[in-house]
Amino acid sequence: EVGWFPLDGLPPLGEFALFRIKQALTEGPAWFQPTPRAT
């Protein structure tokens, strides 16, 4: 589960990291494994 922490409370992250976090919040477990949609 990744929705328990406030995004505003996270340390500074790269654009890609933020993108992956948003994916995690949207797709759930799909974030933890490689996806063919990743570029």
PDB file of N, CA, C, O and CB in Angstrom:
ATOM      1  N   GLU A   1       0.847  -1.199   0.000  1.00  0.00           N
ATOM      2  CA  GLU A   1       0.000   0.000   0.000  1.00  0.00           C
ATOM      3  C   GLU A   1       0.878   1.243   0.000  1.00  0.00           C
ATOM      4  O   GLU A   1       1.810   1.348   0.797  1.00  0.00           O
ATOM      5  CB  GLU A   1      -0.956   0.009   1.227  1.00  0.00           C
ATOM      6  N   VAL A   2       0.587   2.168  -0.878  1.00  0.00           N
ATOM      7  CA  VAL A   2       1.458   3.334  -1.001  1.00  0.00           C
ATOM      8  C   VAL A   2       0.713   4.632  -0.729  1.00  0.00           C
ATOM      9  O   VAL A   2       1.302   5.710  -0.813  1.00  0.00           O
ATOM     10  CB  VAL A   2       2.076   3.380  -2.383  1.00  0.00           C
ATOM     11  N   GLY A   3      -0.566   4.546  -0.405  1.00  0.00           N
ATOM     12  CA  GLY A   3      -1.354   5.758  -0.268  1.00  0.00           C
ATOM     13  C   GLY A   3      -1.397   6.295   1.153  1.00  0.00           C
ATOM     14  O   GLY A   3      -2.204   7.173   1.458  1.00  0.00           O
ATOM     15  N   TRP A   4      -0.536   5.778   2.031  1.00  0.00           N
ATOM     16  CA  TRP A   4      -0.629   6.156   3.444  1.00  0.00           C
ATOM     17  C   TRP A   4       0.196   7.377   3.789  1.00  0.00           C
ATOM     18  O   TRP A   4       0.021   7.957   4.861  1.00  0.00           O
ATOM     19  CB  TRP A   4      -0.199   5.012   4.308  1.00  0.00           C
ATOM     20  N   PHE A   5       1.110   7.785   2.885  1.00  0.00           N
ATOM     21  CA  PHE A   5       1.979   8.911   3.218  1.00  0.00           C
ATOM     22  C   PHE A   5       1.572  10.146   2.424  1.00  0.00           C
ATOM     23  O   PHE A   5       1.157  10.031   1.271  1.00  0.00           O
ATOM     24  CB  PHE A   5       3.453   8.561   2.945  1.00  0.00           C
ATOM     25  N   PRO A   6       1.689  11.330   3.032  1.00  0.00           N
ATOM     26  CA  PRO A   6       1.394  12.581   2.323  1.00  0.00           C
ATOM     27  C   PRO A   6       2.502  12.905   1.343  1.00  0.00           C
ATOM     28  O   PRO A   6       3.675  12.929   1.718  1.00  0.00           O
ATOM     29  CB  PRO A   6       1.207  13.743   3.314  1.00  0.00           C
ATOM     30  N   LEU A   7       2.146  13.155   0.092  1.00  0.00           N
ATOM     31  CA  LEU A   7       3.158  13.470  -0.911  1.00  0.00           C
ATOM     32  C   LEU A   7       3.938  14.724  -0.529  1.00  0.00           C
ATOM     33  O   LEU A   7       5.119  14.849  -0.853  1.00  0.00           O
ATOM     34  CB  LEU A   7       2.507  13.652  -2.285  1.00  0.00           C
ATOM     35  N   ASP A   8       3.278  15.650   0.161  1.00  0.00           N
ATOM     36  CA  ASP A   8       3.946  16.890   0.556  1.00  0.00           C
ATOM     37  C   ASP A   8       5.033  16.634   1.591  1.00  0.00           C
ATOM     38  O   ASP A   8       5.908  17.475   1.799  1.00  0.00           O
ATOM     39  CB  ASP A   8       2.932  17.884   1.105  1.00  0.00           C
ATOM     40  N   GLY A   9       4.976  15.464   2.246  1.00  0.00           N
ATOM     41  CA  GLY A   9       5.934  15.165   3.292  1.00  0.00           C
ATOM     42  C   GLY A   9       7.162  14.429   2.786  1.00  0.00           C
ATOM     43  O   GLY A   9       8.079  14.139   3.555  1.00  0.00           O
ATOM     44  N   LEU A  10       7.182  14.127   1.499  1.00  0.00           N
ATOM     45  CA  LEU A  10       8.314  13.398   0.948  1.00  0.00           C
ATOM     46  C   LEU A  10       9.496  14.325   0.701  1.00  0.00           C
ATOM     47  O   LEU A  10       9.310  15.520   0.472  1.00  0.00           O
ATOM     48  CB  LEU A  10       7.915  12.699  -0.346  1.00  0.00           C
ATOM     49  N   PRO A  11      10.707  13.785   0.747  1.00  0.00           N
ATOM     50  CA  PRO A  11      11.885  14.564   0.371  1.00  0.00           C
ATOM     51  C   PRO A  11      11.859  14.852  -1.127  1.00  0.00           C
ATOM     52  O   PRO A  11      11.125  14.196  -1.867  1.00  0.00           O
ATOM     53  CB  PRO A  11      13.186  13.815   0.759  1.00  0.00           C
ATOM     54  N   PRO A  12      12.644  15.815  -1.581  1.00  0.00           N
ATOM     55  CA  PRO A  12      12.685  16.146  -3.011  1.00  0.00           C
ATOM     56  C   PRO A  12      13.040  14.921  -3.849  1.00  0.00           C
ATOM     57  O   PRO A  12      13.978  14.192  -3.524  1.00  0.00           O
ATOM     58  CB  PRO A  12      13.699  17.271  -3.274  1.00  0.00           C
ATOM     59  N   LEU A  13      12.296  14.699  -4.916  1.00  0.00           N
ATOM     60  CA  LEU A  13      12.540  13.559  -5.785  1.00  0.00           C
ATOM     61  C   LEU A  13      12.673  14.034  -7.224  1.00  0.00           C
ATOM     62  O   LEU A  13      12.254  15.139  -7.568  1.00  0.00           O
ATOM     63  CB  LEU A  13      11.409  12.517  -5.657  1.00  0.00           C
ATOM     64  N   GLY A  14      13.255  13.193  -8.051  1.00  0.00           N
ATOM     65  CA  GLY A  14      13.372  13.517  -9.466  1.00  0.00           C
ATOM     66  C   GLY A  14      12.024  13.414 -10.149  1.00  0.00           C
ATOM     67  O   GLY A  14      11.097  12.810  -9.610  1.00  0.00           O
ATOM     68  N   GLU A  15      11.910  13.992 -11.316  1.00  0.00           N
ATOM     69  CA  GLU A  15      10.667  13.953 -12.078  1.00  0.00           C
ATOM     70  C   GLU A  15      10.214  12.518 -12.299  1.00  0.00           C
ATOM     71  O   GLU A  15       9.027  12.215 -12.179  1.00  0.00           O
ATOM     72  CB  GLU A  15      10.838  14.666 -13.420  1.00  0.00           C
ATOM     73  N   PHE A  16      11.159  11.626 -12.624  1.00  0.00           N
ATOM     74  CA  PHE A  16      10.809  10.240 -12.897  1.00  0.00           C
ATOM     75  C   PHE A  16      10.275   9.565 -11.644  1.00  0.00           C
ATOM     76  O   PHE A  16       9.320   8.791 -11.704  1.00  0.00           O
ATOM     77  CB  PHE A  16      12.018   9.478 -13.437  1.00  0.00           C
ATOM     78  N   ALA A  17      10.901   9.863 -10.505  1.00  0.00           N
ATOM     79  CA  ALA A  17      10.455   9.266  -9.247  1.00  0.00           C
ATOM     80  C   ALA A  17       9.026   9.711  -8.931  1.00  0.00           C
ATOM     81  O   ALA A  17       8.191   8.898  -8.536  1.00  0.00           O
ATOM     82  CB  ALA A  17      11.410   9.650  -8.091  1.00  0.00           C
ATOM     83  N   LEU A  18       8.752  10.993  -9.105  1.00  0.00           N
ATOM     84  CA  LEU A  18       7.406  11.502  -8.864  1.00  0.00           C
ATOM     85  C   LEU A  18       6.404  10.848  -9.807  1.00  0.00           C
ATOM     86  O   LEU A  18       5.282  10.532  -9.412  1.00  0.00           O
ATOM     87  CB  LEU A  18       7.371  13.024  -9.028  1.00  0.00           C
ATOM     88  N   PHE A  19       6.820  10.647 -11.061  1.00  0.00           N
ATOM     89  CA  PHE A  19       5.955  10.000 -12.041  1.00  0.00           C
ATOM     90  C   PHE A  19       5.623   8.583 -11.605  1.00  0.00           C
ATOM     91  O   PHE A  19       4.481   8.140 -11.724  1.00  0.00           O
ATOM     92  CB  PHE A  19       6.617   9.990 -13.423  1.00  0.00           C
ATOM     93  N   ARG A  20       6.638   7.864 -11.092  1.00  0.00           N
ATOM     94  CA  ARG A  20       6.430   6.487 -10.653  1.00  0.00           C
ATOM     95  C   ARG A  20       5.525   6.441  -9.431  1.00  0.00           C
ATOM     96  O   ARG A  20       4.718   5.523  -9.284  1.00  0.00           O
ATOM     97  CB  ARG A  20       7.771   5.814 -10.344  1.00  0.00           C
ATOM     98  N   ILE A  21       5.658   7.424  -8.560  1.00  0.00           N
ATOM     99  CA  ILE A  21       4.792   7.480  -7.384  1.00  0.00           C
ATOM    100  C   ILE A  21       3.344   7.686  -7.814  1.00  0.00           C
ATOM    101  O   ILE A  21       2.435   7.046  -7.285  1.00  0.00           O
ATOM    102  CB  ILE A  21       5.237   8.611  -6.427  1.00  0.00           C
ATOM    103  N   LYS A  22       3.134   8.576  -8.769  1.00  0.00           N
ATOM    104  CA  LYS A  22       1.779   8.816  -9.266  1.00  0.00           C
ATOM    105  C   LYS A  22       1.227   7.549  -9.909  1.00  0.00           C
ATOM    106  O   LYS A  22       0.048   7.234  -9.752  1.00  0.00           O
ATOM    107  CB  LYS A  22       1.763   9.985 -10.277  1.00  0.00           C
ATOM    108  N   GLN A  23       2.076   6.823 -10.632  1.00  0.00           N
ATOM    109  CA  GLN A  23       1.652   5.548 -11.208  1.00  0.00           C
ATOM    110  C   GLN A  23       1.251   4.585 -10.102  1.00  0.00           C
ATOM    111  O   GLN A  23       0.250   3.877 -10.210  1.00  0.00           O
ATOM    112  CB  GLN A  23       2.773   4.937 -12.074  1.00  0.00           C
ATOM    113  N   ALA A  24       2.050   4.568  -9.030  1.00  0.00           N
ATOM    114  CA  ALA A  24       1.785   3.654  -7.927  1.00  0.00           C
ATOM    115  C   ALA A  24       0.422   3.957  -7.316  1.00  0.00           C
ATOM    116  O   ALA A  24      -0.353   3.045  -7.030  1.00  0.00           O
ATOM    117  CB  ALA A  24       2.892   3.751  -6.858  1.00  0.00           C
ATOM    118  N   LEU A  25       0.136   5.223  -7.120  1.00  0.00           N
ATOM    119  CA  LEU A  25      -1.136   5.614  -6.530  1.00  0.00           C
ATOM    120  C   LEU A  25      -2.293   5.242  -7.446  1.00  0.00           C
ATOM    121  O   LEU A  25      -3.405   4.993  -6.981  1.00  0.00           O
ATOM    122  CB  LEU A  25      -1.154   7.114  -6.239  1.00  0.00           C
ATOM    123  N   THR A  26      -2.029   5.203  -8.750  1.00  0.00           N
ATOM    124  CA  THR A  26      -3.078   4.920  -9.716  1.00  0.00           C
ATOM    125  C   THR A  26      -3.223   3.424  -9.972  1.00  0.00           C
ATOM    126  O   THR A  26      -4.337   2.904 -10.037  1.00  0.00           O
ATOM    127  CB  THR A  26      -2.797   5.642 -11.017  1.00  0.00           C
ATOM    128  N   GLU A  27      -2.090   2.734 -10.116  1.00  0.00           N
ATOM    129  CA  GLU A  27      -2.122   1.351 -10.574  1.00  0.00           C
ATOM    130  C   GLU A  27      -1.912   0.342  -9.455  1.00  0.00           C
ATOM    131  O   GLU A  27      -2.152  -0.850  -9.651  1.00  0.00           O
ATOM    132  CB  GLU A  27      -1.082   1.145 -11.627  1.00  0.00           C
ATOM    133  N   GLY A  28      -1.472   0.791  -8.292  1.00  0.00           N
ATOM    134  CA  GLY A  28      -1.243  -0.121  -7.183  1.00  0.00           C
ATOM    135  C   GLY A  28      -0.029  -1.004  -7.404  1.00  0.00           C
ATOM    136  O   GLY A  28       1.044  -0.499  -7.733  1.00  0.00           O
ATOM    137  N   PRO A  29      -0.171  -2.316  -7.230  1.00  0.00           N
ATOM    138  CA  PRO A  29       0.959  -3.251  -7.280  1.00  0.00           C
ATOM    139  C   PRO A  29       1.739  -3.196  -8.591  1.00  0.00           C
ATOM    140  O   PRO A  29       2.894  -3.620  -8.627  1.00  0.00           O
ATOM    141  CB  PRO A  29       0.463  -4.652  -7.062  1.00  0.00           C
ATOM    142  N   ALA A  30       1.151  -2.695  -9.648  1.00  0.00           N
ATOM    143  CA  ALA A  30       1.835  -2.653 -10.939  1.00  0.00           C
ATOM    144  C   ALA A  30       3.118  -1.818 -10.859  1.00  0.00           C
ATOM    145  O   ALA A  30       4.024  -1.970 -11.678  1.00  0.00           O
ATOM    146  CB  ALA A  30       0.900  -2.083 -12.017  1.00  0.00           C
ATOM    147  N   TRP A  31       3.177  -0.928  -9.847  1.00  0.00           N
ATOM    148  CA  TRP A  31       4.336  -0.059  -9.698  1.00  0.00           C
ATOM    149  C   TRP A  31       5.579  -0.837  -9.276  1.00  0.00           C
ATOM    150  O   TRP A  31       6.706  -0.432  -9.561  1.00  0.00           O
ATOM    151  CB  TRP A  31       4.041   1.032  -8.686  1.00  0.00           C
ATOM    152  N   PHE A  32       5.356  -1.961  -8.594  1.00  0.00           N
ATOM    153  CA  PHE A  32       6.470  -2.688  -7.994  1.00  0.00           C
ATOM    154  C   PHE A  32       7.126  -3.670  -8.951  1.00  0.00           C
ATOM    155  O   PHE A  32       8.096  -4.335  -8.589  1.00  0.00           O
ATOM    156  CB  PHE A  32       5.999  -3.420  -6.776  1.00  0.00           C
ATOM    157  N   GLN A  33       6.613  -3.766 -10.155  1.00  0.00           N
ATOM    158  CA  GLN A  33       7.193  -4.692 -11.115  1.00  0.00           C
ATOM    159  C   GLN A  33       7.351  -4.001 -12.467  1.00  0.00           C
ATOM    160  O   GLN A  33       6.634  -3.045 -12.763  1.00  0.00           O
ATOM    161  CB  GLN A  33       6.322  -5.960 -11.247  1.00  0.00           C
ATOM    162  N   PRO A  34       8.283  -4.480 -13.284  1.00  0.00           N
ATOM    163  CA  PRO A  34       8.505  -3.854 -14.592  1.00  0.00           C
ATOM    164  C   PRO A  34       7.234  -3.868 -15.437  1.00  0.00           C
ATOM    165  O   PRO A  34       6.462  -4.826 -15.400  1.00  0.00           O
ATOM    166  CB  PRO A  34       9.637  -4.570 -15.339  1.00  0.00           C
ATOM    167  N   THR A  35       7.030  -2.808 -16.189  1.00  0.00           N
ATOM    168  CA  THR A  35       5.858  -2.720 -17.045  1.00  0.00           C
ATOM    169  C   THR A  35       6.294  -2.405 -18.469  1.00  0.00           C
ATOM    170  O   THR A  35       7.154  -1.546 -18.664  1.00  0.00           O
ATOM    171  CB  THR A  35       4.871  -1.649 -16.525  1.00  0.00           C
ATOM    172  N   PRO A  36       5.734  -3.068 -19.461  1.00  0.00           N
ATOM    173  CA  PRO A  36       6.120  -2.837 -20.859  1.00  0.00           C
ATOM    174  C   PRO A  36       5.789  -1.418 -21.316  1.00  0.00           C
ATOM    175  O   PRO A  36       6.265  -0.972 -22.360  1.00  0.00           O
ATOM    176  CB  PRO A  36       5.423  -3.845 -21.771  1.00  0.00           C
ATOM    177  N   ARG A  37       4.974  -0.707 -20.533  1.00  0.00           N
ATOM    178  CA  ARG A  37       4.607   0.648 -20.905  1.00  0.00           C
ATOM    179  C   ARG A  37       5.676   1.656 -20.497  1.00  0.00           C
ATOM    180  O   ARG A  37       5.636   2.812 -20.918  1.00  0.00           O
ATOM    181  CB  ARG A  37       3.280   1.018 -20.277  1.00  0.00           C
ATOM    182  N   ALA A  38       6.634   1.218 -19.674  1.00  0.00           N
ATOM    183  CA  ALA A  38       7.708   2.122 -19.254  1.00  0.00           C
ATOM    184  C   ALA A  38       8.592   2.463 -20.449  1.00  0.00           C
ATOM    185  O   ALA A  38       8.862   1.617 -21.301  1.00  0.00           O
ATOM    186  CB  ALA A  38       8.553   1.487 -18.117  1.00  0.00           C
ATOM    187  N   THR A  39       9.034   3.712 -20.494  1.00  0.00           N
ATOM    188  CA  THR A  39       9.863   4.130 -21.621  1.00  0.00           C
ATOM    189  C   THR A  39      11.219   4.588 -21.132  1.00  0.00           C
ATOM    190  O   THR A  39      12.065   4.980 -21.936  1.00  0.00           O
ATOM    191  CB  THR A  39       9.181   5.247 -22.416  1.00  0.00           C
TER     192      THR A  39
END
